[in-house]
């Protein structure tokens, strides 16, 4: 019996050290890296969360999508934003970001769909932001795929929340 307890203890200790880091640790590291604008560390922690804790990975996906946008990887960002929007269809940040990702890829019809939904739902709640999104829409209708200073949209906190 003592041998069995010893073997079980060794296995338990081995699994504790060889398993994935705790979600709380990864989450804290991800948030810290994101706040410090350390894209590489943020993506590393986000990828670990997405791999080991897929049911808790929505915010990690959002952070990777936002970083992908700022690194001009619009296709990867739009895929992530679409995944996020499936689970959080009324979240304003991913709604705007998906429209912007589509616009920056020249996919104006898809961009317009995201923008229209955002403007309709949030017109009364975020009028300043709706004005900014309407400016993006206007520029898109005029044939501009990239609104000037588009990264500034990420100054709004809701772009970083679900």
Backbone as CSV, one residue per row, in Angstrom:
resi,resn,N_x,N_y,N_z,CA_x,CA_y,CA_z,C_x,C_y,C_z
1,UNK,0.819,-1.190,0.000,0.000,0.000,0.000,0.863,1.254,0.000
2,UNK,1.954,1.210,0.771,2.841,2.369,0.821,3.488,2.602,-0.539
3,UNK,3.822,1.527,-1.232,4.414,1.640,-2.566,3.418,2.268,-3.535
4,UNK,2.188,1.849,-3.434,1.139,2.385,-4.292,0.944,3.881,-4.044
5,UNK,0.967,4.291,-2.796,0.833,5.707,-2.454,2.031,6.481,-2.981
6,UNK,3.227,5.927,-2.857,4.434,6.591,-3.342,4.380,6.763,-4.860
7,UNK,3.992,5.711,-5.567,3.903,5.781,-7.038,2.847,6.809,-7.444
8,UNK,1.709,6.778,-6.777,0.649,7.730,-7.078,1.117,9.164,-6.818
9,UNK,1.851,9.369,-5.732,2.359,10.699,-5.393,3.340,11.197,-6.446
10,UNK,4.227,10.314,-6.882,5.197,10.687,-7.919,4.473,11.049,-9.210
11,UNK,3.485,10.260,-9.608,2.710,10.552,-10.812,1.968,11.880,-10.684
12,UNK,1.402,12.120,-9.535,0.672,13.362,-9.306,1.599,14.566,-9.412
13,UNK,2.767,14.476,-8.799,3.751,15.561,-8.857,4.244,15.746,-10.289
14,UNK,4.536,14.644,-10.983,4.999,14.728,-12.370,3.950,15.412,-13.246
15,UNK,2.692,15.021,-13.093,1.620,15.617,-13.901,1.433,17.095,-13.582
16,UNK,1.631,17.469,-12.332,1.487,18.868,-11.943,2.541,19.734,-12.620
17,UNK,3.754,19.198,-12.764,4.830,19.964,-13.378,4.855,19.846,-14.893
18,UNK,4.313,18.781,-15.452,4.372,18.596,-16.900,3.096,19.039,-17.590
19,UNK,2.050,19.342,-16.844,0.784,19.766,-17.429,0.839,21.232,-17.825
20,UNK,-0.247,21.713,-18.381,-0.277,23.127,-18.771,-0.297,24.032,-17.545
21,UNK,0.189,25.244,-17.698,0.101,26.193,-16.584,-1.362,26.449,-16.233
22,UNK,-1.600,26.842,-15.033,-2.962,27.131,-14.588,-3.543,28.282,-15.407
23,UNK,-4.842,28.203,-15.669,-5.519,29.247,-16.447,-5.335,30.620,-15.810
24,UNK,-5.403,30.694,-14.496,-5.258,31.991,-13.826,-3.887,32.608,-14.088
25,UNK,-2.863,31.763,-14.138,-1.505,32.263,-14.409,-1.409,32.752,-15.848
26,UNK,-1.884,31.926,-16.788,-1.843,32.318,-18.204,-2.651,33.593,-18.442
27,UNK,-3.800,33.681,-17.801,-4.668,34.843,-17.950,-3.974,36.104,-17.432
28,UNK,-3.351,36.000,-16.282,-2.640,37.153,-15.707,-1.468,37.568,-16.600
29,UNK,-0.720,36.590,-17.104,0.411,36.896,-17.985,-0.069,37.510,-19.294
30,UNK,-1.174,36.985,-19.825,-1.743,37.508,-21.071,-2.167,38.966,-20.879
31,UNK,-2.908,39.237,-19.805,-3.391,40.599,-19.559,-2.244,41.570,-19.309
32,UNK,-1.243,41.125,-18.584,-0.084,41.975,-18.313,0.666,42.304,-19.607
33,UNK,0.905,41.290,-20.414,1.617,41.507,-21.678,0.815,42.413,-22.606
34,UNK,-0.485,42.212,-22.664,-1.349,43.029,-23.520,-1.341,44.485,-23.057
35,UNK,-1.447,44.690,-21.746,-1.432,46.052,-21.201,-0.103,46.746,-21.476
36,UNK,0.970,45.971,-21.508,2.303,46.528,-21.773,2.650,46.555,-23.259
37,UNK,1.670,46.224,-24.101,1.832,46.227,-25.560,2.969,45.315,-26.021
38,UNK,3.110,44.190,-25.332,4.093,43.172,-25.708,3.367,42.109,-26.534
39,UNK,3.306,42.338,-27.834,2.546,41.469,-28.722,3.005,40.030,-28.708
40,UNK,4.305,39.816,-28.693,4.845,38.454,-28.729,4.436,37.659,-27.485
41,UNK,4.604,38.251,-26.312,4.234,37.554,-25.072,2.724,37.373,-24.976
42,UNK,1.978,38.364,-25.448,0.519,38.243,-25.432,0.085,37.065,-26.288
43,UNK,0.594,36.997,-27.497,0.220,35.913,-28.414,0.637,34.560,-27.853
44,UNK,1.811,34.488,-27.250,2.276,33.232,-26.655,1.303,32.749,-25.573
45,UNK,0.898,33.645,-24.685,-0.038,33.273,-23.615,-1.434,32.998,-24.160
46,UNK,-1.858,33.780,-25.127,-3.173,33.546,-25.750,-3.219,32.184,-26.425
47,UNK,-2.161,31.846,-27.145,-2.116,30.537,-27.820,-2.174,29.398,-26.801
48,UNK,-1.510,29.564,-25.669,-1.560,28.534,-24.626,-2.982,28.399,-24.078
49,UNK,-3.639,29.529,-23.864,-5.026,29.483,-23.371,-5.922,28.807,-24.401
50,UNK,-5.765,29.174,-25.671,-6.598,28.580,-26.718,-6.347,27.073,-26.850
51,UNK,-5.110,26.659,-26.602,-4.769,25.235,-26.715,-5.280,24.432,-25.522
52,UNK,-4.997,24.897,-24.330,-5.287,24.115,-23.128,-6.663,24.394,-22.511
53,UNK,-7.208,25.575,-22.782,-8.478,25.962,-22.164,-9.415,26.565,-23.227
54,UNK,-9.754,25.800,-24.247,-10.539,26.359,-25.358,-11.893,26.932,-24.940
55,UNK,-12.474,26.428,-23.871,-13.761,26.956,-23.418,-13.627,28.330,-22.768
56,UNK,-12.415,28.730,-22.444,-12.161,30.020,-21.804,-11.300,30.923,-22.698
57,UNK,-11.338,30.701,-23.996,-10.381,31.348,-24.889,-10.917,32.558,-25.648
58,UNK,-12.136,32.984,-25.379,-12.709,34.066,-26.186,-11.925,35.373,-26.072
59,UNK,-11.565,35.769,-24.869,-10.797,37.002,-24.704,-9.404,36.854,-25.324
60,UNK,-8.810,35.681,-25.203,-7.511,35.436,-25.829,-7.618,35.578,-27.347
61,UNK,-8.679,35.054,-27.924,-8.893,35.207,-29.374,-9.023,36.681,-29.753
62,UNK,-9.745,37.432,-28.924,-9.913,38.858,-29.203,-8.568,39.579,-29.187
63,UNK,-7.742,39.263,-28.209,-6.438,39.919,-28.123,-5.556,39.571,-29.316
64,UNK,-5.557,38.299,-29.709,-4.762,37.894,-30.879,-5.306,38.576,-32.136
65,UNK,-6.627,38.660,-32.253,-7.228,39.324,-33.409,-6.831,40.799,-33.453
66,UNK,-6.884,41.474,-32.311,-6.511,42.891,-32.262,-5.044,43.083,-32.640
67,UNK,-4.182,42.239,-32.130,-2.757,42.327,-32.470,-2.559,42.029,-33.949
68,UNK,-3.279,41.027,-34.458,-3.179,40.703,-35.889,-3.576,41.902,-36.746
69,UNK,-4.620,42.598,-36.349,-5.030,43.803,-37.092,-3.900,44.829,-37.125
70,UNK,-3.320,45.084,-35.968,-2.279,46.105,-35.884,-0.984,45.686,-36.573
71,UNK,-0.872,44.376,-36.857,0.270,43.863,-37.616,-0.087,43.663,-39.095
72,UNK,-1.237,44.202,-39.495,-1.725,44.134,-40.882,-2.007,42.723,-41.366
73,UNK,-2.337,41.836,-40.455,-2.734,40.472,-40.817,-4.263,40.402,-40.727
74,UNK,-4.910,41.063,-41.682,-6.359,41.261,-41.638,-7.147,39.975,-41.842
75,UNK,-6.630,39.072,-42.636,-7.332,37.809,-42.891,-7.421,36.970,-41.616
76,UNK,-6.306,36.823,-40.922,-6.309,36.061,-39.664,-7.204,36.740,-38.642
77,UNK,-7.146,38.055,-38.585,-7.979,38.803,-37.634,-9.456,38.591,-37.932
78,UNK,-9.839,38.662,-39.198,-11.266,38.512,-39.518,-11.762,37.113,-39.172
79,UNK,-10.922,36.093,-39.371,-11.321,34.735,-38.981,-11.577,34.650,-37.474
80,UNK,-10.691,35.255,-36.697,-10.858,35.239,-35.242,-12.075,36.050,-34.804
81,UNK,-12.259,37.218,-35.406,-13.419,38.039,-35.053,-14.727,37.320,-35.382
82,UNK,-14.770,36.619,-36.506,-15.979,35.869,-36.859,-16.258,34.784,-35.825
83,UNK,-15.217,34.101,-35.381,-15.363,33.079,-34.344,-15.888,33.699,-33.045
84,UNK,-15.376,34.843,-32.692,-15.801,35.536,-31.473,-17.261,35.970,-31.603
85,UNK,-17.605,36.496,-32.755,-18.980,36.996,-32.955,-20.015,35.875,-32.901
86,UNK,-19.619,34.659,-33.233,-20.553,33.531,-33.116,-20.987,33.347,-31.666
87,UNK,-20.070,33.511,-30.733,-20.372,33.332,-29.313,-20.851,34.618,-28.639
88,UNK,-20.460,35.756,-29.187,-20.781,37.059,-28.596,-21.336,37.984,-29.685
89,UNK,-22.520,37.670,-30.200,-23.036,38.427,-31.343,-23.352,39.894,-31.058
90,UNK,-23.558,40.260,-29.803,-23.898,41.642,-29.473,-22.734,42.428,-28.879
91,UNK,-21.543,41.884,-28.942,-20.371,42.568,-28.399,-19.912,43.638,-29.396
92,UNK,-19.919,44.904,-28.990,-19.654,45.985,-29.948,-18.237,46.018,-30.518
93,UNK,-17.227,45.738,-29.694,-15.847,45.803,-30.185,-15.576,44.845,-31.336
94,UNK,-15.851,43.558,-31.150,-15.644,42.619,-32.261,-16.519,42.930,-33.481
95,UNK,-17.677,43.528,-33.260,-18.570,43.898,-34.364,-17.893,44.953,-35.249
96,UNK,-17.352,45.990,-34.620,-16.650,47.045,-35.359,-15.388,46.478,-36.006
97,UNK,-14.629,45.723,-35.214,-13.348,45.208,-35.696,-13.531,44.281,-36.894
98,UNK,-14.570,43.459,-36.879,-14.819,42.578,-38.023,-15.127,43.412,-39.262
99,UNK,-15.946,44.443,-39.111,-16.218,45.326,-40.249,-14.947,45.965,-40.774
100,UNK,-14.116,46.430,-39.871,-12.862,47.068,-40.282,-11.929,46.067,-40.957
101,UNK,-11.835,44.854,-40.413,-10.984,43.827,-41.036,-11.456,43.524,-42.454
102,UNK,-12.769,43.426,-42.627,-13.302,43.203,-43.979,-13.003,44.393,-44.886
103,UNK,-13.206,45.594,-44.381,-12.949,46.788,-45.184,-11.497,46.848,-45.633
104,UNK,-10.581,46.553,-44.720,-9.158,46.618,-45.045,-8.733,45.541,-46.044
105,UNK,-9.572,44.519,-46.203,-9.318,43.484,-47.210,-10.068,43.775,-48.514
106,UNK,-10.794,44.881,-48.545,-11.569,45.213,-49.731,-12.874,44.443,-49.832
107,UNK,-13.290,43.830,-48.754,-14.547,43.064,-48.718,-15.646,43.985,-48.179
108,UNK,-16.061,44.917,-49.021,-16.938,46.006,-48.604,-18.348,45.554,-48.227
109,UNK,-18.893,44.570,-48.910,-20.250,44.112,-48.588,-20.292,43.545,-47.172
110,UNK,-19.311,42.700,-46.832,-19.255,42.126,-45.486,-19.000,43.213,-44.443
111,UNK,-18.128,44.172,-44.774,-17.839,45.263,-43.851,-19.100,46.060,-43.570
112,UNK,-19.843,46.371,-44.625,-21.068,47.157,-44.467,-22.066,46.439,-43.566
113,UNK,-22.168,45.125,-43.694,-23.092,44.364,-42.845,-22.739,44.534,-41.365
114,UNK,-21.472,44.398,-41.033,-21.046,44.557,-39.632,-21.279,45.981,-39.142
115,UNK,-20.924,46.947,-39.972,-21.081,48.346,-39.585,-22.549,48.710,-39.373
116,UNK,-23.424,48.247,-40.261,-24.850,48.573,-40.152,-25.423,48.023,-38.854
117,UNK,-25.085,46.793,-38.540,-25.591,46.188,-37.301,-25.099,46.987,-36.092
118,UNK,-23.822,47.323,-36.076,-23.292,48.103,-34.957,-24.017,49.437,-34.824
119,UNK,-24.144,50.163,-35.924,-24.772,51.490,-35.878,-26.236,51.405,-35.451
120,UNK,-26.919,50.372,-35.881,-28.316,50.206,-35.522,-28.482,49.920,-34.020
121,UNK,-27.677,48.986,-33.532,-27.817,48.567,-32.124,-27.298,49.623,-31.151
122,UNK,-26.205,50.285,-31.499,-25.513,51.122,-30.520,-25.598,52.627,-30.785
123,UNK,-26.501,53.043,-31.648,-26.636,54.453,-31.998,-26.853,55.338,-30.774
124,UNK,-27.702,54.915,-29.866,-28.017,55.711,-28.675,-26.961,55.562,-27.579
125,UNK,-26.301,54.420,-27.547,-25.376,54.121,-26.450,-23.990,54.728,-26.694
126,UNK,-23.499,54.607,-27.924,-22.154,55.090,-28.270,-22.212,56.033,-29.472
127,UNK,-22.848,57.198,-29.346,-23.017,58.059,-30.523,-21.704,58.519,-31.157
128,UNK,-20.689,58.791,-30.336,-19.399,59.224,-30.880,-18.763,58.117,-31.725
129,UNK,-18.846,56.920,-31.221,-18.272,55.784,-31.942,-19.080,55.465,-33.202
130,UNK,-20.376,55.608,-33.122,-21.222,55.405,-34.306,-20.845,56.424,-35.382
131,UNK,-20.580,57.656,-34.988,-20.141,58.671,-35.957,-18.830,58.255,-36.627
132,UNK,-17.932,57.718,-35.846,-16.649,57.287,-36.403,-16.839,56.123,-37.376
133,UNK,-17.679,55.174,-37.000,-17.952,54.032,-37.876,-18.668,54.500,-39.141
134,UNK,-19.566,55.450,-39.010,-20.235,55.999,-40.196,-19.242,56.700,-41.119
135,UNK,-18.220,57.302,-40.533,-17.155,57.897,-41.364,-16.409,56.800,-42.134
136,UNK,-16.127,55.684,-41.472,-15.510,54.540,-42.164,-16.394,54.089,-43.322
137,UNK,-17.702,54.021,-43.066,-18.660,53.594,-44.094,-18.642,54.560,-45.278
138,UNK,-18.637,55.841,-44.982,-18.611,56.849,-46.043,-17.353,56.694,-46.901
139,UNK,-16.218,56.568,-46.246,-14.962,56.405,-46.987,-14.980,55.126,-47.822
140,UNK,-15.567,54.077,-47.265,-15.664,52.816,-47.996,-16.527,52.995,-49.248
141,UNK,-17.641,53.701,-49.105,-18.515,53.942,-50.254,-17.824,54.784,-51.319
142,UNK,-16.855,55.575,-50.885,-16.079,56.380,-51.828,-14.888,55.602,-52.404
143,UNK,-14.744,54.329,-51.999,-13.713,53.473,-52.565,-12.431,53.376,-51.764
144,UNK,-12.396,53.945,-50.563,-11.202,53.870,-49.727,-11.249,52.577,-48.917
145,UNK,-10.266,51.721,-49.126,-10.260,50.468,-48.365,-9.656,50.651,-46.978
146,UNK,-8.842,51.673,-46.814,-8.202,51.901,-45.516,-8.517,53.306,-45.023
147,UNK,-9.395,53.432,-44.037,-9.644,54.760,-43.473,-8.355,55.317,-42.862
148,UNK,-8.106,56.613,-43.035,-6.910,57.189,-42.422,-6.939,57.004,-40.904
149,UNK,-5.805,56.691,-40.367,-5.635,56.540,-38.914,-6.589,55.512,-38.309
150,UNK,-6.924,54.465,-39.078,-7.861,53.455,-38.569,-7.413,52.799,-37.264
151,UNK,-6.100,52.631,-36.992,-5.735,52.001,-35.705,-6.211,52.784,-34.483
152,UNK,-6.529,54.056,-34.665,-6.978,54.856,-33.527,-8.305,54.365,-32.951
153,UNK,-9.048,53.556,-33.691,-10.309,53.010,-33.175,-10.045,52.160,-31.925
154,UNK,-8.831,51.638,-31.837,-8.476,50.780,-30.700,-8.214,51.569,-29.419
155,UNK,-8.365,52.868,-29.467,-8.251,53.669,-28.232,-9.484,53.498,-27.346
156,UNK,-10.564,53.006,-27.938,-11.786,52.775,-27.170,-11.673,51.453,-26.393
157,UNK,-11.987,51.503,-25.125,-11.892,50.316,-24.264,-12.736,49.165,-24.775
158,UNK,-13.896,49.461,-25.351,-14.790,48.373,-25.786,-14.188,47.540,-26.915
159,UNK,-13.156,48.039,-27.558,-12.482,47.247,-28.595,-11.656,46.113,-27.980
160,UNK,-11.457,46.164,-26.690,-10.640,45.185,-25.985,-11.472,44.324,-25.022
161,UNK,-12.786,44.411,-25.156,-13.689,43.684,-24.255,-14.689,42.860,-25.055
162,UNK,-15.227,41.872,-24.387,-16.281,41.049,-25.006,-17.637,41.483,-24.482
